[in-house]
Amino acid sequence: MTMDLFEVGVMAAKIMMLVLVLLHVAPVMAWVERRGSALMQNRLGPNRVGPLGLLYSLCDAIKFIWKEDKAPGHVEPFYYTIAPLVSIIPAFMTFAAVPFGSSIIVGDHTVVFQIANLDVGLLYVLSIASLGVYGIIMCGWSSNNKYALLGSLRSSSQMISYELSLGLSLIGAIMVFSSVKLGDIAAAQGQTLLSLGPLNIPKWGIFIQPVGFIIFITAIFAETNRLPFDLPEGESEIVAGYHLEYGSLKFALLMMAEYVNMFVGAAMITTIYFGGWQFLPGMGRLSVMLGSAFSLDGMAREWLRVLLEISSFGLKVGFFMWFFVWVRWTLPRFRYDQLMDLGWRVMLPLSLANIFVTGFLIYLGVI
């Protein structure tokens, strides 16, 4: 089935919008990290360049672009050069299957606010996200530096260990929602799980899979190399880890890949466990109020609904992006043996037990 000009234009617009959003994740989060750490440590933080230090990220971007990009003489040039690309390309590809809104009918076309509405969307995200570890391994090996190599080996073993628990933690959600399509999972969470008088508890994944949520979010921290699992970049032990020999634009790409992976992780948490684009409490009433205040009807009211859905999704993702920063400046780094013990001795058995309990509750008709 061929795509007409309208569908091609809509697809191009969605891709351009998401690429622009993902490109701005790194500079915005760099500012949030600085201001957030200052807030938690009772410091001022960046406050000189621009209002509230907002232009520091612009200065960083100019520095990374114009700084001399010369490879050290002892590296493997080809793999050293392409390793940052191998890290960042899967990070951008992963978001293609994540729905950030429902759909709207425009004329004879149904516009879905998702780049690729794949039948195996969840499996696609997991498979593409796992490719990022190859870029990290290439960084460490091609640098011909023992500290960089140690960091890449730590990262590969850490990702393999926690990817197993991460994948198994999602089995419970798949069993409950009976789908691996992320759009279907987000739509199913619009149902009501429990009514307590005027209070309606939605069927969000967090309420029916709390153990799976805890395992998943812990594994996401390990997969994105964030504290308390930033062993691949342990400054006090291995200087800077796998990106030790990188500078200029190549280092910027590696940093951007980490932040984009954080964004995708936050989007996955939102989609599977917090209703995705479903309205936050009070947004339904806000939609009615705005529609009445501006006398909106027909397509105008539909576009208002979509705008509020995208806003709801963005607010949830933004909270979890802040949560990454919050945890970084709250918890200390684990020792490597503690990291492995948690992954294999605690999270793996717990994820298997969660699958068994979920199946038993489904059999009893509780969920």
Secondary structure, 3 states (H helix, E strand, C coil): CCCCHHHHHHHHHHHHHHHHHHHHHHHHHHHHHHHHHHHHCCCCCCCCCCHHHCCHHHHHHHHHHHCCCCCCCCCCHHHHHHHHHHHHHHHHHHHHHCCCCCEEEECCEEEECCCCCCCCHHHHHHHHHCCHHHHHHHHHHHCCCHHHHHHHHHHHHHHHHHHHHHHHHHHHHHHHHCCCCHHHHHHHCCCEEEEECCEEEECCHHHHCHHHHHHHHHHHHHHCCCCCCCHHHCHHHHCCHHHCCCCHHHHHHHHHHHHHHHHHHHHHHHHHHCCCCCCCCCHHHHHHHHHHHCCCCCHHHHHHHHHHHHHHHHHHHHHHHHHHHHHHCCCCCCCHHHHHHHHHHHHHHHHHHHHHHHHHHHHHCCC
